[in-house]
Amino acid sequence: MIRHYEAIGLIPKAARRDSGYRDYDEREVHMLRFIRRARDLGFPIPEIAQLVALWQDGDRASGEVKALALARAREMERKERELRAMRKSLEDLARRCAGGDRPDCPILDDLAIEAP
């Protein structure tokens, strides 16, 4: 993942040791931890790039950061609703399926329905 971050310019290319291994200073390690924490909170790479830029900008407006966080939270709520609906559909289909040795299966029948 770190190579990808370097390739897209999210982090600067690290210095290399004689052995070829990357050599990070404390500032770079701090940045990698910042990025990982942002990823753990669900931010996608483009938004992480914005957060990194804001983090490094001493003149930033915290309102921009708050707006990004609230937008991400709203997106998570939307996805959560979708996942709940999907789970309910799967549970409903599973309840209708006998699950025995018979070949008929409402789950497969539902999946095979052609969209209009």
Backbone as a chain_set.jsonl record, in Angstrom:
{"seq": "MIRHYEAIGLIPKAARRDSGYRDYDEREVHMLRFIRRARDLGFPIPEIAQLVALWQDGDRASGEVKALALARAREMERKERELRAMRKSLEDLARRCAGGDRPDCPILDDLAIEAP", "coords": {"N": [[0.819, -1.181, 0.0], [1.988, 1.188, 0.713], [3.759, 1.681, -1.37], [1.911, 2.255, -3.358], [0.798, 4.624, -2.333], [3.037, 6.247, -2.588], [3.327, 6.178, -5.377], [1.042, 7.515, -6.293], [1.471, 9.962, -5.296], [0.64, 10.654, -2.762], [2.225, 10.421, -0.546], [5.64, 11.457, -0.127], [8.363, 10.012, -2.021], [10.24, 7.645, -0.29], [13.46, 7.781, 1.272], [16.159, 5.556, 0.483], [17.846, 2.804, 1.927], [21.157, 1.38, 1.769], [20.681, -1.273, 1.397], [18.38, -1.243, -0.035], [15.965, -1.089, 1.192], [13.191, 0.901, 2.285], [13.59, 3.979, 4.028], [12.292, 5.629, 6.572], [11.72, 8.785, 8.084], [10.801, 10.283, 11.275], [8.734, 12.129, 10.775], [7.647, 11.22, 8.353], [6.725, 8.709, 9.137], [4.788, 9.522, 10.944], [3.026, 10.75, 9.151], [2.239, 8.492, 7.652], [0.88, 7.086, 9.633], [-1.196, 8.865, 10.118], [-2.521, 8.711, 7.644], [-3.251, 6.011, 7.674], [-5.009, 5.983, 9.855], [-7.018, 7.659, 8.866], [-7.876, 6.038, 6.745], [-8.829, 3.88, 8.237], [-11.036, 5.09, 9.325], [-12.687, 5.168, 7.197], [-12.3, 6.918, 5.074], [-11.865, 7.532, 1.621], [-9.097, 7.389, -0.735], [-8.913, 9.869, -2.353], [-10.148, 11.728, -0.614], [-8.547, 11.43, 1.601], [-6.211, 12.524, 0.628], [-7.03, 15.183, 0.498], [-7.412, 15.645, 3.237], [-4.796, 15.296, 4.204], [-3.54, 17.447, 2.94], [-4.93, 19.557, 4.155], [-4.201, 19.114, 6.803], [-1.507, 19.681, 6.716], [-1.562, 22.339, 6.167], [-1.169, 25.193, 7.801], [-2.842, 27.367, 7.862], [-5.369, 26.471, 7.531], [-8.944, 26.097, 7.419], [-10.903, 24.881, 9.932], [-13.475, 24.22, 9.434], [-13.593, 23.13, 6.882], [-12.465, 20.625, 7.255], [-14.279, 19.527, 9.047], [-16.549, 19.477, 7.396], [-15.771, 17.545, 5.502], [-15.613, 15.296, 7.187], [-18.279, 15.069, 8.103], [-19.61, 14.655, 5.676], [-18.532, 12.181, 4.958], [-19.555, 10.639, 7.044], [-22.299, 10.805, 6.465], [-22.321, 9.427, 4.029], [-21.583, 6.914, 4.929], [-23.828, 6.302, 6.472], [-25.735, 6.089, 4.424], [-24.734, 3.863, 3.022], [-24.946, 1.995, 5.042], [-27.739, 1.781, 5.315], [-28.301, 0.643, 2.813], [-26.945, -1.814, 3.08], [-28.386, -2.967, 5.193], [-30.879, -3.305, 3.944], [-30.154, -5.101, 1.949], [-29.353, -7.289, 3.535], [-31.814, -7.913, 4.752], [-33.285, -8.7, 2.496], [-31.823, -10.989, 1.739], [-32.189, -12.588, 4.031], [-34.984, -12.913, 3.934], [-35.243, -14.321, 1.513], [-33.796, -16.634, 2.208], [-35.436, -17.664, 4.236], [-37.585, -18.517, 2.727], [-36.575, -20.636, 1.381], [-36.397, -24.117, 1.349], [-34.135, -25.624, 1.762], [-33.401, -28.275, 1.698], [-32.939, -31.462, 0.102], [-34.241, -31.056, -2.238], [-34.506, -29.758, -5.578], [-35.682, -27.297, -6.138], [-35.397, -23.823, -5.568], [-35.944, -20.85, -4.07], [-34.134, -18.796, -3.767], [-32.268, -18.986, -5.892], [-34.138, -18.765, -7.945], [-35.004, -16.121, -7.596], [-32.612, -14.74, -8.084], [-32.332, -15.3, -10.748], [-34.215, -13.802, -12.069], [-34.928, -11.664, -14.701], [-33.914, -8.354, -15.201], [-35.981, -5.484, -15.854]], "CA": [[0.0, 0.0, 0.0], [2.865, 2.354, 0.787], [4.222, 1.936, -2.746], [0.801, 2.909, -4.055], [0.745, 6.002, -1.837], [4.143, 6.963, -3.238], [3.065, 6.269, -6.824], [0.001, 8.514, -6.575], [1.901, 11.239, -4.75], [0.047, 10.941, -1.455], [3.4, 10.63, 0.305], [6.85, 11.558, -0.948], [9.156, 8.783, -2.098], [11.124, 7.522, 0.865], [14.88, 7.522, 1.032], [16.461, 4.12, 0.509], [19.104, 2.368, 2.535], [22.015, 0.657, 0.825], [20.053, -2.574, 1.172], [17.21, -1.053, -0.882], [14.772, -0.897, 2.009], [12.801, 2.293, 2.518], [14.037, 4.524, 5.305], [11.376, 6.72, 6.901], [12.006, 9.566, 9.286], [9.633, 10.354, 12.161], [7.668, 12.9, 10.124], [7.006, 10.344, 7.367], [5.988, 7.688, 9.892], [3.607, 10.211, 11.463], [2.11, 10.91, 8.025], [1.677, 7.173, 7.341], [-0.109, 6.777, 10.679], [-2.334, 9.745, 9.834], [-3.216, 8.121, 6.494], [-3.878, 4.756, 8.099], [-6.159, 6.321, 10.708], [-8.065, 8.152, 7.964], [-8.419, 4.858, 6.051], [-9.607, 3.127, 9.227], [-12.302, 5.803, 9.522], [-13.497, 5.017, 5.998], [-12.052, 7.914, 4.032], [-11.195, 7.035, 0.416], [-7.824, 8.046, -1.047], [-9.012, 11.292, -2.715], [-10.458, 12.522, 0.573], [-7.354, 11.404, 2.45], [-5.301, 13.527, 0.063], [-7.528, 16.484, 0.962], [-7.139, 15.745, 4.669], [-3.351, 15.498, 4.369], [-3.261, 18.836, 2.549], [-5.461, 20.425, 5.207], [-3.385, 18.873, 7.995], [-0.217, 20.348, 6.529], [-1.8, 23.767, 5.961], [-1.369, 25.86, 9.079], [-3.896, 28.38, 7.722], [-6.609, 25.787, 7.146], [-10.184, 26.363, 8.152], [-11.362, 23.597, 10.464], [-14.78, 23.939, 8.843], [-13.405, 22.24, 5.728], [-12.23, 19.286, 7.789], [-15.571, 19.085, 9.589], [-17.429, 19.171, 6.263], [-15.351, 16.245, 4.965], [-15.991, 14.253, 8.144], [-19.737, 14.909, 8.091], [-19.98, 14.054, 4.387], [-18.167, 10.762, 5.04], [-20.524, 10.011, 7.949], [-23.565, 10.657, 5.717], [-22.126, 8.351, 3.052], [-21.617, 5.663, 5.694], [-25.238, 6.057, 6.806], [-26.393, 5.635, 3.203], [-24.286, 2.492, 2.77], [-25.507, 1.156, 6.098], [-29.139, 1.508, 4.934], [-28.261, -0.309, 1.699], [-26.55, -3.122, 3.606], [-29.524, -3.512, 5.947], [-31.883, -3.746, 2.971], [-29.629, -6.309, 1.314], [-29.427, -8.373, 4.515], [-33.22, -8.278, 4.892], [-33.651, -9.457, 1.294], [-31.211, -12.316, 1.827], [-32.863, -13.344, 5.086], [-36.308, -13.268, 3.415], [-35.054, -15.395, 0.535], [-33.368, -17.839, 2.915], [-36.611, -18.205, 4.935], [-38.464, -19.165, 1.746], [-35.887, -21.795, 0.808], [-36.482, -25.287, 2.221], [-32.767, -25.976, 2.102], [-33.198, -29.721, 1.746], [-32.381, -32.119, -1.078], [-35.042, -30.721, -3.42], [-33.795, -28.834, -6.461], [-36.285, -25.964, -6.23], [-34.738, -22.892, -4.654], [-36.397, -19.482, -4.286], [-32.987, -17.884, -3.85], [-31.803, -19.019, -7.283], [-35.211, -18.221, -8.786], [-34.965, -14.666, -7.485], [-31.405, -14.258, -8.765], [-32.469, -15.512, -12.19], [-35.198, -12.881, -12.649], [-34.313, -10.668, -15.58], [-34.287, -6.962, -14.925], [-36.751, -4.909, -16.973]], "C": [[0.87, 1.254, 0.0], [3.407, 2.698, -0.595], [3.155, 2.661, -3.545], [0.692, 4.368, -3.622], [1.852, 6.847, -2.455], [3.831, 7.202, -4.71], [2.034, 7.338, -7.152], [0.333, 9.878, -5.976], [1.275, 11.613, -3.419], [1.143, 11.178, -0.414], [4.615, 10.759, -0.601], [7.585, 10.223, -0.987], [10.156, 8.775, -0.956], [12.566, 7.339, 0.412], [15.103, 6.013, 1.129], [17.789, 3.879, 1.21], [19.935, 1.676, 1.462], [21.419, -0.699, 0.468], [18.841, -2.478, 0.253], [15.92, -0.859, -0.109], [14.478, 0.589, 2.176], [13.238, 2.723, 3.917], [13.198, 5.759, 5.608], [11.854, 7.47, 8.132], [10.714, 9.666, 10.1], [8.457, 11.087, 11.526], [6.916, 12.023, 9.126], [6.202, 9.241, 8.046], [4.7, 8.296, 10.453], [2.568, 10.38, 10.351], [1.457, 9.575, 7.657], [0.634, 6.766, 8.381], [-1.374, 7.607, 10.495], [-3.181, 9.135, 8.714], [-3.929, 6.837, 6.905], [-5.107, 5.033, 8.962], [-7.321, 6.827, 9.86], [-8.697, 6.989, 7.203], [-9.293, 4.048, 6.996], [-10.962, 3.777, 9.5], [-13.165, 5.817, 8.258], [-13.277, 6.045, 4.911], [-11.386, 7.255, 2.831], [-9.957, 7.893, 0.117], [-7.99, 9.514, -1.451], [-9.31, 12.2, -1.518], [-9.288, 12.531, 1.549], [-6.344, 12.424, 1.945], [-5.724, 14.93, 0.498], [-7.212, 16.691, 2.44], [-5.656, 15.992, 4.941], [-2.997, 16.942, 4.043], [-3.751, 19.809, 3.62], [-4.626, 20.326, 6.481], [-2.067, 19.647, 7.912], [-0.347, 21.858, 6.356], [-2.118, 24.433, 7.3], [-2.469, 26.908, 9.048], [-5.252, 27.773, 7.374], [-7.778, 26.282, 7.982], [-10.708, 25.017, 8.641], [-12.736, 23.225, 9.925], [-14.685, 23.024, 7.639], [-13.234, 20.8, 6.189], [-13.541, 18.709, 8.324], [-16.518, 18.694, 8.466], [-17.067, 17.826, 5.645], [-15.796, 15.11, 5.885], [-17.498, 14.008, 8.132], [-20.223, 14.288, 6.788], [-19.668, 12.561, 4.391], [-19.159, 10.027, 5.934], [-21.865, 9.809, 7.251], [-23.464, 9.529, 4.691], [-22.164, 6.992, 3.752], [-23.049, 5.306, 6.086], [-25.992, 5.516, 5.595], [-26.023, 4.178, 2.914], [-24.852, 1.527, 3.801], [-26.965, 0.802, 5.788], [-29.185, 0.485, 3.798], [-27.926, -1.709, 2.194], [-27.675, -3.763, 4.408], [-30.6, -4.044, 5.005], [-31.428, -5.029, 2.283], [-29.719, -7.499, 2.262], [-30.866, -8.847, 4.686], [-33.674, -9.104, 3.695], [-33.086, -10.868, 1.346], [-31.882, -13.179, 2.885], [-34.248, -13.786, 4.637], [-36.204, -14.414, 2.413], [-34.68, -16.698, 1.23], [-34.533, -18.476, 3.671], [-37.524, -18.968, 3.974], [-37.843, -20.42, 1.144], [-35.921, -22.948, 1.809], [-35.093, -25.764, 2.639], [-32.49, -27.46, 2.182], [-32.544, -30.245, 0.476], [-33.14, -31.785, -2.351], [-34.306, -29.702, -4.273], [-34.395, -27.429, -6.516], [-35.694, -25.051, -5.156], [-35.184, -21.467, -4.956], [-35.244, -18.478, -4.395], [-32.488, -17.819, -5.286], [-32.854, -18.464, -8.228], [-35.188, -16.695, -8.769], [-33.755, -14.086, -8.222], [-31.535, -14.339, -10.281], [-33.476, -14.58, -12.852], [-34.468, -11.835, -13.471], [-34.823, -9.286, -15.237], [-35.03, -6.393, -16.12], [-35.877, -4.058, -17.88]], "O": [[0.533, 2.256, -0.632], [3.503, 3.872, -0.951], [3.456, 3.571, -4.317], [0.511, 5.251, -4.461], [1.642, 8.01, -2.801], [4.045, 8.298, -5.227], [2.14, 8.001, -8.184], [-0.429, 10.833, -6.129], [1.367, 12.764, -2.99], [1.007, 12.019, 0.475], [4.623, 10.234, -1.714], [7.439, 9.401, -0.081], [10.831, 9.771, -0.691], [12.846, 6.821, -0.669], [14.336, 5.296, 1.771], [18.728, 4.666, 1.088], [19.444, 1.421, 0.362], [21.629, -1.209, -0.632], [18.321, -3.5, -0.195], [14.894, -0.504, -0.689], [15.384, 1.421, 2.204], [13.248, 1.927, 4.857], [13.367, 6.805, 4.982], [12.331, 6.871, 9.096], [9.663, 9.194, 9.667], [7.306, 10.699, 11.723], [5.688, 12.073, 9.057], [5.12, 8.881, 7.582], [3.649, 7.656, 10.436], [1.374, 10.18, 10.576], [0.258, 9.528, 7.381], [-0.383, 6.164, 8.037], [-2.485, 7.115, 10.692], [-4.405, 9.053, 8.825], [-5.077, 6.608, 6.526], [-6.136, 4.375, 8.804], [-8.474, 6.47, 10.103], [-9.916, 6.952, 7.031], [-10.366, 3.581, 6.613], [-11.921, 3.096, 9.862], [-14.245, 6.408, 8.247], [-14.0, 6.047, 3.914], [-10.435, 6.493, 3.001], [-9.804, 8.988, 0.658], [-7.258, 10.354, -0.927], [-8.783, 13.309, -1.427], [-9.062, 13.522, 2.243], [-5.695, 13.108, 2.737], [-4.881, 15.764, 0.828], [-6.797, 17.775, 2.847], [-5.302, 16.797, 5.801], [-2.246, 17.586, 4.777], [-3.06, 20.773, 3.95], [-4.377, 21.327, 7.153], [-1.583, 20.191, 8.904], [0.653, 22.575, 6.396], [-3.202, 24.253, 7.855], [-2.979, 27.299, 10.098], [-6.172, 28.485, 6.971], [-7.617, 26.805, 9.084], [-10.93, 24.111, 7.838], [-13.122, 22.056, 9.951], [-15.59, 22.226, 7.393], [-13.784, 19.873, 5.593], [-13.864, 17.547, 8.08], [-17.217, 17.686, 8.57], [-17.955, 17.047, 5.299], [-16.297, 14.087, 5.419], [-17.939, 12.859, 8.149], [-21.151, 13.479, 6.796], [-20.455, 11.763, 3.882], [-19.563, 8.908, 5.616], [-22.502, 8.769, 7.419], [-24.411, 8.765, 4.508], [-22.718, 6.031, 3.218], [-23.435, 4.138, 6.036], [-26.794, 4.591, 5.723], [-26.888, 3.36, 2.6], [-25.193, 0.388, 3.482], [-27.381, -0.342, 5.977], [-30.009, -0.43, 3.816], [-28.551, -2.683, 1.774], [-27.893, -4.971, 4.313], [-31.166, -5.111, 5.243], [-32.228, -5.938, 2.062], [-30.113, -8.592, 1.854], [-31.116, -10.05, 4.758], [-34.374, -10.103, 3.862], [-33.785, -11.833, 1.036], [-32.118, -14.366, 2.663], [-34.656, -14.912, 4.922], [-36.987, -15.363, 2.462], [-35.196, -17.757, 0.875], [-34.617, -19.702, 3.745], [-38.159, -19.949, 4.361], [-38.528, -21.184, 0.464], [-35.528, -22.791, 2.965], [-34.911, -26.254, 3.754], [-31.442, -27.866, 2.684], [-31.716, -29.576, -0.142], [-32.726, -32.19, -3.438], [-33.563, -28.873, -3.749], [-33.713, -26.476, -6.893], [-35.516, -25.447, -4.004], [-34.832, -20.928, -6.006], [-35.375, -17.439, -5.042], [-32.305, -16.734, -5.838], [-32.526, -17.778, -9.196], [-35.336, -16.055, -9.81], [-33.865, -13.065, -8.9], [-30.93, -13.553, -11.01], [-33.583, -14.568, -14.079], [-33.519, -11.204, -13.005], [-36.016, -9.082, -15.013], [-34.756, -6.76, -17.262], [-36.366, -3.504, -18.864]]}, "num_chains": 1, "name": "protein.A"}
